[in-house]
Amino acid sequence: MFVDSAKIKIKAGNGGNGAVAFHREKYVASGGPDGGDGGKGGDIIFVADDHLATLADFRYKRKYTAENGANGEGGRRSGKSGKSLTIRVPRGTIIKEAESGAVLADMSGDEPFICAKGGRGGWGNQHFATPTRQAPRFARDGYPGEEWEVILELKLLADVGLLGFPNVGKSTLISVVSEAKPVIANYHFTTITPVLGVVRMGPESSFVMADIPGLIEGAGEGVGLGHRFLRHVERCRMLVHIVDVSGSEGRDPIEDFKIINKELEVFNPELTKCPQIVAANKIDLATDEQLETFRKFIEEQGLQYFEIIAPIQEGTQELINAVAAKLNELPPIKRFESEGVPMEILEKKKDTGFKITEMGGDYYIEAEWLLKILNKTDMDDYESLQYLQRVLESSGIFEELRNRGVQEGDTVIIYDLEFQYVP
């Protein structure tokens, strides 16, 4: 089954807690604190796998959790780090944050992507010893791992996309110019999933062509699974628009051409900028007047025009040669840039719950929702720090600190962030 979209939840491992322990050894008096640190939680890592062709596996498993880090131990022994969880996806998969739709990664290359970072291990009590606090009886808990709900979308990596209404000859064309073997029959929607074929032009020259299932009017708004099919066109470097020039099914070829291009614009206006070549198929069934009228219309659009009979390969080589020549002038297959999750989404997701603990005169603040905001905060950017300050004020954290008697100059620690309180 071809599945090209899925929504899953991912949770990185929590960091292990730091240990509270004291050194005990014969003949060694007052050995001091020696609690070890907790281990780091495992990450959630995505990698592209060429052996996968669909996202079908994600229909049956929708939650993925990495291993937690182990707690620290006495003798300054750190806990073991949790194992990271690697999730394999087909090459060409886009990873998006579910609520905002922001692109987190485009899995088109070979580099792995850490989508959720494991929590750092908490410090053992060995770190809290000072000349005036020589036997601290507290340690820091591990940090929670990141947790996200993400959408996976597979967008085929193809140089050329074949467009057209159902039953215009797209599958026949890709079967005669490449080694692809799609199901071909004389009825609509024979092709129900995209088909890739490699077109070889020479010993070291080839390109990938995608047969996109037949589109219909309203596809840009999702009619007939339009969104599902059109997403596979977004990466294509160019499009070959196949039209039944004979109107053998009672449709007007000029109207067919206009409708498909309108659906491209509705789905994604950027697709209208994608170079197109038009192939008039079934010319053996068309009249001279039909051919002349359609040819004149296409040339008025400023597009290259070819006439073919796909089943007997008439005109197909000329078409493919023109496609290959055009590809040599075009940039590589599109890659989607990472956008990052908007700070507004992170703040919106907060549950405003937090915990403040006073240890040794320092104030420790814990709040899982706040950790995500901290990870996205640029500490060298004034506006970013101002935003963080507004979040701390609006969530009631500063008010609670004041209620607990925090004084100017006291140390406030929020996970990795440590600062002196200024009223």
C-alpha positions as CSV (number, residue, x, y, z in Angstrom):
1,M,0.0,0.0,0.0
2,F,1.3,3.4,-1.0
3,V,1.1,5.8,2.0
4,D,2.6,9.3,1.6
5,S,1.5,11.1,4.8
6,A,1.5,10.3,8.5
7,K,1.2,12.0,11.8
8,I,3.3,10.7,14.8
9,K,4.3,11.7,18.3
10,I,8.0,11.5,19.3
11,K,9.5,11.8,22.8
12,A,13.2,12.0,23.5
13,G,14.5,10.4,26.6
14,N,14.6,12.2,29.9
15,G,17.9,12.9,31.6
16,G,18.8,10.8,34.6
17,N,18.7,12.4,38.1
18,G,21.9,13.4,39.9
19,A,22.8,11.4,43.0
20,V,23.2,12.6,46.6
21,A,26.1,10.6,48.1
22,F,29.1,11.1,50.4
23,H,32.5,9.5,50.2
24,R,33.0,6.8,52.7
25,E,36.5,5.3,53.0
26,K,38.5,3.9,55.9
27,Y,41.0,6.4,57.3
28,V,39.5,9.2,55.2
29,A,37.6,11.6,57.4
30,S,34.9,13.8,55.9
31,G,35.3,12.5,52.4
32,G,32.8,15.0,51.1
33,P,30.0,14.8,48.5
34,D,30.6,12.5,45.6
35,G,27.2,12.0,43.9
36,G,27.5,11.4,40.2
37,D,25.6,13.1,37.4
38,G,22.6,11.6,35.6
39,G,23.0,10.3,32.1
40,K,21.7,12.1,29.0
41,G,18.4,11.0,27.5
42,G,18.4,9.5,24.1
43,D,17.6,11.6,21.0
44,I,15.0,10.9,18.3
45,I,16.9,10.8,15.0
46,F,15.5,10.6,11.5
47,V,17.5,9.2,8.6
48,A,16.7,8.7,4.9
49,D,16.5,5.1,3.7
50,D,16.5,4.3,0.0
51,H,15.0,0.8,0.7
52,L,11.8,2.4,1.8
53,A,9.2,3.7,-0.7
54,T,6.2,4.6,1.5
55,L,5.2,5.7,5.0
56,A,3.0,2.7,5.5
57,D,4.8,1.6,8.7
58,F,3.7,4.7,10.4
59,R,0.0,3.7,10.1
60,Y,0.5,1.1,12.7
61,K,2.9,2.7,15.1
62,R,2.3,6.4,15.9
63,K,4.3,7.0,19.1
64,Y,8.1,6.7,19.3
65,T,10.1,7.1,22.6
66,A,13.8,7.1,23.2
67,E,15.4,5.7,26.2
68,N,15.8,7.7,29.4
69,G,19.2,8.3,30.9
70,A,20.2,6.4,34.0
71,N,20.5,8.1,37.4
72,G,23.9,9.0,38.8
73,E,25.5,7.0,41.6
74,G,27.9,7.4,44.5
75,G,31.6,7.5,43.9
76,R,31.1,10.2,41.2
77,R,29.8,7.6,38.8
78,S,27.7,9.1,36.1
79,G,24.6,7.4,34.9
80,K,24.6,5.7,31.5
81,S,23.2,7.8,28.6
82,G,19.9,6.6,27.1
83,K,20.0,5.0,23.6
84,S,18.9,7.2,20.8
85,L,16.0,6.1,18.7
86,T,16.6,6.1,14.9
87,I,13.5,6.4,12.7
88,R,14.0,5.5,9.0
89,V,11.9,7.3,6.4
90,P,11.9,7.2,2.6
91,R,14.2,9.7,0.9
92,G,12.2,12.8,0.1
93,T,10.2,12.9,3.3
94,I,9.4,16.3,4.7
95,I,9.1,16.6,8.5
96,K,6.7,19.3,9.8
97,E,5.6,20.5,13.2
98,A,2.0,19.4,13.4
99,E,0.3,22.6,14.6
100,S,2.2,25.3,12.8
101,G,3.1,23.3,9.7
102,A,6.7,24.6,10.0
103,V,9.2,22.6,8.1
104,L,11.7,21.0,10.5
105,A,13.7,19.0,8.0
106,D,13.8,17.8,4.4
107,M,15.1,14.2,4.4
108,S,16.5,14.3,0.9
109,G,20.2,14.0,1.7
110,D,22.3,11.5,3.7
111,E,22.7,13.6,6.9
112,P,20.7,12.4,9.9
113,F,18.4,14.9,11.6
114,I,17.9,15.1,15.4
115,C,14.3,16.0,15.7
116,A,13.9,15.8,19.5
117,K,16.9,16.2,21.8
118,G,17.3,14.1,24.9
119,G,17.3,15.8,28.2
120,R,20.5,16.5,29.9
121,G,21.4,14.6,33.0
122,G,21.0,16.3,36.4
123,W,24.0,17.3,38.5
124,G,25.1,15.2,41.5
125,N,25.7,16.9,44.8
126,Q,29.4,17.0,44.2
127,H,28.8,20.1,42.0
128,F,27.1,22.1,44.8
129,A,29.8,22.0,47.4
130,T,31.2,25.4,48.3
131,P,33.5,26.6,51.1
132,T,30.4,27.5,53.2
133,R,28.3,24.5,52.0
134,Q,30.6,21.5,52.3
135,A,27.9,18.8,52.6
136,P,25.0,19.6,50.2
137,R,22.2,17.1,50.6
138,F,20.6,17.9,47.3
139,A,21.1,17.2,43.7
140,R,19.5,18.3,40.4
141,D,16.9,16.2,38.6
142,G,17.5,15.4,35.0
143,Y,15.9,17.5,32.3
144,P,12.9,16.2,30.3
145,G,13.5,15.3,26.7
146,E,11.8,17.2,23.9
147,E,8.4,16.0,22.8
148,W,6.7,16.9,19.5
149,E,3.8,15.9,17.3
150,V,5.1,15.9,13.7
151,I,3.7,15.3,10.2
152,L,5.6,13.2,7.7
153,E,5.0,14.0,4.1
154,L,6.6,12.1,1.2
155,K,7.3,14.2,-1.8
156,L,8.8,12.2,-4.6
157,L,12.3,13.1,-5.8
158,A,11.7,13.3,-9.5
159,D,13.2,15.6,-12.2
160,V,10.1,15.5,-14.4
161,G,6.4,15.2,-13.5
162,L,3.8,13.9,-16.0
163,L,0.5,15.8,-15.7
164,G,-2.9,15.4,-17.3
165,F,-6.4,14.2,-16.9
166,P,-7.1,10.4,-16.3
167,N,-6.6,8.2,-19.3
168,V,-4.6,10.6,-21.5
169,G,-1.6,8.3,-21.8
170,K,0.8,9.2,-19.0
171,S,1.3,5.6,-17.9
172,T,1.8,4.5,-21.5
173,L,4.4,7.2,-22.1
174,I,6.5,6.4,-18.9
175,S,6.3,2.7,-19.8
176,V,7.8,3.2,-23.3
177,V,10.6,5.7,-22.3
178,S,11.7,4.1,-19.1
179,E,11.9,0.7,-17.4
180,A,8.8,1.5,-15.2
181,K,5.9,-1.0,-15.6
182,P,2.8,0.7,-14.4
183,V,-0.6,-0.9,-14.7
184,I,-2.2,0.2,-18.0
185,A,-5.9,-0.2,-18.9
186,N,-8.6,1.6,-20.8
187,Y,-10.4,3.1,-17.8
188,H,-10.0,6.1,-15.5
189,F,-7.7,6.0,-12.5
190,T,-5.8,2.8,-13.5
191,T,-2.9,4.5,-11.9
192,I,-3.8,5.2,-8.2
193,T,-0.3,5.8,-6.9
194,P,2.7,7.8,-8.3
195,V,5.1,5.8,-10.4
196,L,8.8,6.6,-10.9
197,G,10.8,5.6,-13.9
198,V,14.4,6.3,-14.9
199,V,14.9,7.6,-18.4
200,R,18.3,6.7,-19.7
201,M,19.8,9.1,-22.3
202,G,23.3,7.6,-22.5
203,P,26.0,5.8,-20.5
204,E,26.2,8.6,-17.9
205,S,23.0,10.6,-18.6
206,S,19.6,9.9,-17.1
207,F,16.7,11.5,-15.3
208,V,13.8,10.5,-13.1
209,M,10.2,10.8,-14.4
210,A,7.1,10.6,-12.2
211,D,3.7,9.5,-13.5
212,I,1.3,11.5,-11.3
213,P,-2.1,9.9,-11.0
214,G,-4.8,11.6,-13.1
215,L,-6.0,14.9,-11.8
216,I,-9.5,16.2,-12.1
217,E,-11.2,19.6,-11.7
218,G,-11.1,20.6,-8.1
219,A,-7.8,18.7,-7.4
220,G,-6.2,21.8,-6.0
221,E,-8.8,21.8,-3.3
222,G,-8.4,18.1,-2.6
223,V,-11.1,16.7,-4.9
224,G,-10.3,13.2,-6.0
225,L,-7.3,13.0,-3.6
226,G,-5.9,16.1,-5.4
227,H,-3.7,17.3,-2.5
228,R,-2.2,13.8,-2.1
229,F,-1.2,13.6,-5.7
230,L,-0.2,17.2,-6.2
231,R,2.3,17.2,-3.4
232,H,4.5,15.0,-5.5
233,V,4.7,17.6,-8.2
234,E,6.3,20.2,-5.9
235,R,9.8,19.0,-6.2
236,C,9.8,18.4,-10.0
237,R,12.2,20.5,-11.9
238,M,9.9,20.6,-14.9
239,L,6.5,19.3,-16.0
240,V,5.3,17.5,-19.1
241,H,1.6,18.2,-19.7
242,I,0.0,15.4,-21.7
243,V,-3.3,16.2,-23.3
244,D,-5.7,13.9,-25.3
245,V,-5.8,16.2,-28.4
246,S,-8.5,14.1,-30.0
247,G,-11.0,14.8,-27.3
248,S,-11.9,11.1,-27.5
249,E,-13.7,11.2,-24.2
250,G,-15.8,14.2,-25.1
251,R,-13.6,16.8,-23.5
252,D,-12.1,19.9,-25.1
253,P,-8.3,19.6,-25.0
254,I,-7.8,23.3,-24.6
255,E,-10.2,23.3,-21.6
256,D,-8.3,20.3,-20.2
257,F,-5.0,22.2,-20.4
258,K,-6.5,25.3,-18.7
259,I,-8.2,23.2,-15.9
260,I,-5.0,21.4,-14.9
261,N,-2.9,24.5,-14.8
262,K,-5.6,26.2,-12.7
263,E,-5.5,23.4,-10.2
264,L,-1.7,23.7,-10.0
265,E,-2.1,27.4,-9.1
266,V,-4.8,26.7,-6.5
267,F,-2.7,24.1,-4.8
268,N,0.6,26.1,-4.9
269,P,1.1,29.3,-7.0
270,E,4.8,28.5,-7.2
271,L,4.0,25.6,-9.5
272,T,2.9,28.0,-12.2
273,K,6.5,29.0,-12.5
274,C,7.7,25.5,-13.1
275,P,8.8,25.0,-16.8
276,Q,6.3,23.0,-18.9
277,I,6.4,21.1,-22.2
278,V,3.1,20.1,-23.8
279,A,2.7,16.7,-25.4
280,A,-0.4,16.2,-27.6
281,N,-1.2,12.5,-27.4
282,K,-3.5,10.3,-29.5
283,I,-2.9,12.4,-32.7
284,D,-4.0,9.4,-34.8
285,L,-7.5,9.9,-33.5
286,A,-7.5,13.7,-34.0
287,T,-8.5,15.7,-37.1
288,D,-6.2,18.1,-38.8
289,E,-8.3,20.9,-37.6
290,Q,-8.1,19.7,-33.9
291,L,-4.3,19.4,-34.2
292,E,-3.9,22.9,-35.8
293,T,-6.2,24.6,-33.3
294,F,-4.4,23.1,-30.3
295,R,-0.9,23.6,-31.6
296,K,-1.7,27.3,-32.3
297,F,-3.1,27.7,-28.7
298,I,-0.1,26.1,-27.0
299,E,2.4,28.1,-29.1
300,E,0.5,31.3,-28.1
301,Q,1.3,30.4,-24.5
302,G,5.0,30.4,-25.3
303,L,5.4,26.6,-24.6
304,Q,7.2,23.9,-26.5
305,Y,4.8,21.6,-28.3
306,F,5.1,18.0,-29.4
307,E,2.7,15.5,-31.1
308,I,3.0,11.9,-30.1
309,I,1.3,8.5,-30.3
310,A,2.6,7.0,-27.0
311,P,1.8,3.2,-27.6
312,I,3.8,3.0,-30.8
313,Q,6.5,5.5,-29.6
314,E,5.8,8.0,-32.4
315,G,7.3,11.3,-31.5
316,T,8.3,10.2,-28.0
317,Q,12.1,10.3,-28.7
318,E,11.9,13.9,-29.8
319,L,9.9,14.7,-26.7
320,I,12.4,13.1,-24.4
321,N,15.3,14.8,-26.1
322,A,13.7,18.1,-25.5
323,V,13.1,17.3,-21.9
324,A,16.7,16.3,-21.4
325,A,17.9,19.5,-23.0
326,K,15.7,21.6,-20.8
327,L,16.8,19.8,-17.7
328,N,20.4,20.7,-18.4
329,E,19.4,24.4,-18.1
330,L,17.5,24.0,-14.8
331,P,18.7,24.0,-11.1
332,P,18.8,20.7,-9.1
333,I,15.7,19.2,-7.5
334,K,14.2,21.5,-4.9
335,R,15.0,21.1,-1.2
336,F,12.7,22.6,1.4
337,E,14.5,24.9,3.9
338,S,14.1,24.3,7.6
339,E,11.9,27.0,9.3
340,G,11.9,26.1,12.9
341,V,8.9,26.1,15.2
342,P,7.5,29.7,15.8
343,M,8.0,30.9,19.4
344,E,4.3,31.8,19.5
345,I,3.4,28.1,19.0
346,L,5.7,27.1,21.9
347,E,4.2,29.7,24.2
348,K,0.7,28.7,23.1
349,K,1.4,25.1,24.1
350,K,2.6,25.9,27.6
351,D,0.4,24.7,30.4
352,T,1.7,27.4,32.8
353,G,2.6,24.8,35.4
354,F,6.0,25.1,37.0
355,K,7.9,24.1,40.1
356,I,10.2,26.3,42.1
357,T,12.7,24.7,44.5
358,E,15.0,26.6,46.8
359,M,18.3,24.9,47.5
360,G,21.3,26.5,49.2
361,G,19.9,30.0,48.6
362,D,19.5,29.4,44.8
363,Y,16.1,29.1,43.1
364,Y,15.6,26.3,40.7
365,I,12.7,26.5,38.2
366,E,11.3,23.4,36.4
367,A,8.6,23.5,33.7
368,E,8.7,21.2,30.7
369,W,6.9,23.7,28.4
370,L,9.5,26.3,29.3
371,L,12.4,24.1,28.3
372,K,11.2,24.2,24.6
373,I,11.2,27.9,24.7
374,L,14.6,28.1,26.2
375,N,16.0,25.7,23.5
376,K,14.8,28.2,20.9
377,T,15.9,31.4,22.6
378,D,19.0,33.1,21.3
379,M,20.8,34.4,24.4
380,D,22.9,36.8,22.3
381,D,19.8,38.5,20.9
382,Y,18.2,41.3,22.9
383,E,14.6,40.9,21.4
384,S,14.8,37.1,22.1
385,L,15.7,37.7,25.7
386,Q,13.0,40.3,26.0
387,Y,10.5,37.8,24.8
388,L,11.7,35.2,27.3
389,Q,11.3,37.8,30.1
390,R,7.7,38.5,29.1
391,V,7.0,34.7,29.1
392,L,8.4,34.4,32.7
393,E,6.3,37.4,33.8
394,S,3.1,36.4,32.1
395,S,3.3,32.8,33.4
396,G,3.5,33.9,37.0
397,I,7.0,32.6,37.6
398,F,8.5,36.0,38.6
399,E,5.5,36.7,40.9
400,E,6.0,33.4,42.7
401,L,9.7,34.1,43.1
402,R,8.8,37.4,44.8
403,N,6.3,35.6,47.0
404,R,9.0,33.3,48.1
405,G,11.2,36.2,49.1
406,V,13.7,36.3,46.3
407,Q,16.1,39.2,46.7
408,E,18.1,41.3,44.2
409,G,21.3,39.4,43.3
410,D,19.9,35.9,44.2
411,T,20.7,33.2,41.7
412,V,17.8,31.9,39.6
413,I,18.4,28.7,37.6
414,I,16.1,27.5,34.8
415,Y,17.6,24.3,33.4
416,D,20.8,25.5,31.6
417,L,20.0,29.2,32.1
418,E,21.5,30.8,35.2
419,F,21.1,34.5,36.0
420,Q,21.0,37.0,38.9
421,Y,17.6,38.2,39.8
422,V,17.0,41.9,39.2
423,P,13.6,43.3,40.3
